[in-house]
Amino acid sequence: MQKLISRKYLDKYLLLYFRAFPGDFETFFRMIYLGFDKDTLYDTSPSYIFSYNPWSSFHPIQKKVDSEEELPKEKVSRKNRKYFNEFSKKYKGEFEEYKRELTPYTIPLEPVHKRMYDILYEVQKVVPDSIYYDKMLSLGIGGFWDADDIGFIKVHSMVLLYEDLELAVNILDKKTDDEIASFWFFLYDGPHPKNYQEAYNKTYEQLQALNPRVAALMKKAYAHLLAQEHCPGH
């Protein structure tokens, strides 16, 4: 049996992974959608229209195409492609063995347009909380609801708030009003914003005591969502 890599070596990999992980919503969106080119998302069967985050400057246009051949081609530089290929060949065997130690999490060995979030809970263990929270919460700024990868980031952000609301608020308080409002829009956006009412009420009560400014911006964003007639996913 192949010898497992050391925990020290794995921690180094996790830190490199965190460094490479996107730090803003638009970059994350462009990374997970192969059919996105410039400001337009091409799809053969778009299922719903994305929400319009009024505090964001990122509003992708959706366009239906008749076949996959019409989708934009994946753009990966030769340098990055060479790096990805060499990395996979060099370390794949070692990380495959180490997966047993990470169950149920897995290490993504093909980092181009694959699910990348399974490992984040392991990454969180080796990154200082303030740095981890800042990057993860920043992913929601200017964002909107979507399923799968983006949906996970939304849920992950909710978990971070639950685990340490005071730290999250201290980080958000350093952002502009528009950035904070756009984060709360992202957090409560979805097919049924009203379903978050109970969680919203509890968080709002806590926020009023911690930071009235952040609380007021959350109230503003959530009220905007509740006033919308059409929600994503319908």
C-alpha positions in Angstrom: 0.0 0.0 0.0 1.3 3.5 -0.9 2.5 5.5 2.1 0.1 8.3 3.0 1.3 11.9 2.7 2.0 13.7 6.0 -0.6 16.0 7.6 1.9 18.8 7.3 2.1 18.3 3.6 -1.7 18.2 3.3 -2.0 21.4 5.3 0.3 23.1 2.9 -1.9 22.0 0.0 -5.0 23.2 1.7 -3.5 26.6 2.2 -2.5 26.8 -1.5 -6.1 25.7 -2.4 -7.5 28.5 -0.3 -5.2 31.0 -1.9 -6.3 30.0 -5.3 -10.0 29.9 -4.4 -12.0 32.9 -5.9 -12.5 35.9 -3.6 -15.5 37.6 -5.3 -18.8 36.5 -6.7 -18.2 37.4 -10.3 -15.0 35.4 -10.5 -16.6 32.4 -8.9 -19.6 32.7 -11.3 -17.3 32.8 -14.3 -15.3 29.8 -13.0 -18.3 27.5 -12.6 -20.2 28.3 -15.8 -18.5 27.0 -19.0 -21.0 28.8 -21.2 -20.2 32.3 -19.9 -18.5 34.7 -22.2 -18.0 38.4 -21.5 -21.4 39.4 -20.0 -23.5 36.7 -21.5 -24.4 33.2 -20.2 -25.2 30.9 -23.1 -27.3 27.8 -22.3 -29.2 25.2 -24.3 -32.0 25.0 -21.7 -32.1 27.9 -19.3 -34.4 27.0 -16.4 -34.9 30.3 -14.7 -33.9 34.0 -14.7 -31.3 35.1 -12.2 -32.3 37.7 -9.6 -31.2 41.3 -10.1 -29.2 42.4 -7.1 -29.7 46.2 -7.0 -26.5 46.8 -5.1 -24.3 44.9 -7.6 -22.7 45.9 -10.9 -22.7 42.2 -12.1 -25.8 41.3 -14.0 -25.2 38.5 -16.5 -27.3 38.3 -19.6 -28.9 34.9 -20.4 -29.2 33.7 -23.9 -30.5 30.4 -25.2 -28.7 28.5 -27.9 -29.9 25.5 -29.9 -27.0 23.2 -29.4 -23.8 22.7 -27.2 -21.7 23.4 -30.3 -22.8 27.0 -30.0 -21.6 27.3 -26.4 -18.4 29.3 -25.9 -15.2 27.2 -25.6 -13.5 26.9 -22.3 -10.6 29.4 -22.0 -7.6 28.0 -20.1 -4.2 29.4 -20.8 -1.4 27.0 -21.9 0.5 27.8 -18.8 -2.4 27.0 -16.5 -3.3 23.9 -18.5 0.3 22.7 -18.2 0.2 23.3 -14.4 -3.1 21.5 -13.9 -1.9 18.5 -15.9 1.5 18.3 -14.1 -0.1 18.7 -10.7 -2.6 15.9 -11.4 0.1 13.5 -12.6 2.4 14.2 -9.8 0.1 14.2 -6.8 -3.0 12.3 -7.9 -2.0 8.9 -6.4 -1.0 10.4 -3.1 -4.2 12.4 -2.6 -6.3 9.5 -3.7 -4.9 7.6 -0.8 -5.3 10.4 1.6 -9.0 10.7 0.8 -9.7 8.0 3.4 -8.6 10.4 6.1 -10.9 13.1 4.8 -14.2 11.2 4.5 -16.8 12.4 3.6 -14.8 15.3 2.0 -12.7 14.8 -1.1 -9.8 16.6 -2.7 -10.7 18.0 -6.1 -7.9 16.9 -8.4 -9.3 18.6 -11.5 -9.6 22.2 -10.5 -11.0 23.6 -13.8 -14.7 23.9 -13.7 -15.4 21.1 -11.2 -17.1 21.2 -7.8 -14.6 22.8 -5.5 -16.4 23.2 -2.3 -16.3 19.7 -0.7 -12.9 20.5 0.8 -13.7 23.9 2.3 -14.5 22.5 5.7 -11.0 21.0 5.8 -9.5 24.3 4.6 -11.3 26.2 7.4 -9.3 24.2 10.0 -6.0 25.4 8.7 -6.8 29.1 7.8 -7.1 31.7 10.6 -10.8 32.5 11.2 -10.6 36.2 10.3 -9.0 35.5 7.0 -11.3 32.6 6.1 -14.4 34.6 7.0 -13.3 37.6 5.0 -12.8 35.6 1.8 -15.9 33.4 2.1 -18.3 36.3 3.0 -16.8 38.4 0.2 -18.0 35.7 -2.2 -21.6 36.8 -1.5 -21.1 40.5 -2.1 -22.9 41.4 -5.3 -24.2 37.9 -5.7 -27.6 36.2 -6.3 -29.2 32.8 -5.8 -28.4 29.8 -7.9 -28.4 26.1 -7.2 -25.4 23.7 -6.7 -22.1 25.5 -6.2 -23.5 29.0 -5.6 -26.2 27.5 -3.4 -23.5 25.8 -1.3 -21.6 29.1 -0.8 -24.8 30.7 0.4 -25.5 27.9 2.9 -21.8 27.9 3.9 -22.1 31.6 4.6 -25.2 31.0 6.8 -23.2 28.4 8.8 -20.3 30.9 9.3 -22.8 33.5 10.6 -24.2 30.9 13.0 -20.8 29.8 14.2 -19.4 33.3 14.9 -21.8 36.1 14.2 -19.7 38.7 15.9 -16.7 38.0 13.7 -18.8 38.1 10.6 -20.3 41.4 11.6 -16.9 42.9 12.3 -15.8 41.9 8.8 -18.9 43.2 7.1 -18.7 46.5 9.0 -15.5 47.3 7.1 -17.4 47.1 3.8 -19.4 49.9 2.1 -23.1 50.2 2.5 -23.8 48.8 -1.0 -21.4 45.9 -0.4 -23.2 45.0 2.9 -26.7 45.3 1.4 -25.7 43.2 -1.6 -24.3 40.5 0.7 -27.6 40.3 2.6 -29.5 40.2 -0.7 -27.4 37.2 -1.7 -27.9 35.5 1.6 -31.7 35.6 1.5 -32.2 35.5 -2.2 -33.9 32.4 -3.6 -37.2 30.9 -4.8 -38.9 31.6 -1.5 -37.3 34.4 0.5 -40.3 34.3 3.0 -39.0 31.0 4.2 -36.1 32.7 5.8 -38.4 34.9 7.9 -37.8 33.1 11.2 -34.0 32.9 10.7 -34.0 36.6 9.6 -35.9 37.7 12.7 -33.5 36.0 15.1 -30.4 37.3 13.2 -31.8 40.8 13.0 -32.4 40.9 16.8 -28.8 39.9 17.4 -27.5 42.3 14.9 -29.3 45.3 16.4 -27.3 44.8 19.6 -24.0 44.1 17.8 -24.0 46.6 15.0 -27.1 48.8 14.1 -25.6 49.8 10.7 -25.2 46.2 9.5 -28.6 45.4 10.9 -30.3 48.3 9.1 -28.7 47.2 5.8 -29.8 43.6 6.3 -33.4 44.9 6.9 -33.3 47.0 3.7 -32.1 44.1 1.6 -34.5 41.6 3.0 -37.5 44.0 2.6 -36.4 44.5 -1.1 -36.5 40.7 -1.7 -39.9 40.3 0.0 -41.3 43.1 -2.2 -40.3 41.4 -5.5 -43.0 39.7 -7.4 -40.8 37.2 -9.3 -38.2 35.0 -7.6 -35.5 32.9 -9.2 -36.3 29.2 -9.7 -39.9 29.9 -10.9 
